[in-house]
């Protein structure tokens, strides 16, 4: 009988805690904590091709870096990078075996090998993509990505203690 009287009291204390626990956070921390400046694995690799340290990767430095990275990737010296070698190459040059570009970016003929021509074609495409001013060289500004942190969909204000989101209300303290 005394437990029957205790049950409503416990339920009253638990209700606010469970209601608070069920509230959705106003902001997705993963979205709000995105960096504002980033670089792709390929951009990091290419910046390492700058042999004279002037902050500019010329086409000659780029070609020499590609040659060096291809030779390192072709561990058995057969003139192509096998899929197993490609995993080792990506770990060394891109920082992770699963980084892009990967097998399907390079191996256009589907023979499970990356020929020197396939390698050069893919990196030639990437050079053109990065060389925004089309001057034949890559400066650091062309190798980084600038992004703006986004507010979670439906959020009316910016991060707690920060400036309001565009069109949103000022943060409440």
C-alpha positions, 0 to 999 in steps of 0.5 A, a space after each residue: 500500500 505504501 508503495 502505491 502512494 510512492 509511485 505517483 511521487 516518483 512518476 512526478 519527478 521522472 516526467 520532467 527529466 524524460 520530457 527534457 531528454 526527449 527534446 530535440 537539440 536545436 542545432 546539429 553539432 556535426 553541422 555547426 562544427 564544420 571547418 570553414 577552411 578545408 582541403 581534399 586529400 588530393 589537394 594535400 598531396 598536390 601541395 607536397 609537390 611544391 619542390 622549391 617551397 614557394 607556395 606555388 605548384 607549377 605544371 613541371 612540379 606537378 608532373 614530377 610529383 605525379 611521376 614520383 607518386 606513380 612510381 611509388 604506387 607501382 611497387 612491383 615495377 610492372 608499369 601499372 598500379 594494381 588494386 592492392 598497390 592502389 590501397 597502399 598508394 592511397 594510404 601513403 599519398 592521400 592519408 587513407 586507403 578509402 580516400 578519393 580518387 579511388 579505383 573507379 576514378 582511375 581504372 576507366 577500362 575496368 581491368 583492375 589496374 591503373 595504367 600510367 595513362 589512366 593515372 595521368 588522365 585522372 590527375 590532368 582532369 583534377 589539375 584543370 578542375 583546381 586551376 581556377 584562374 587557368 594560369 597553369 599553376 596551383 597556388 594554395 588558395 586554389 587548393 583549399 575549400 572555403 565553406 560556411 557553417 550551416 544551421 540545422 534545418 528548422 533552427 531559428 537562431 544561431 549557435 548558443 551564445 553566437 550570432 543569429 542565423 540569417 533571418 533568425 532570432 538573436 540567441 537566448 541566454 
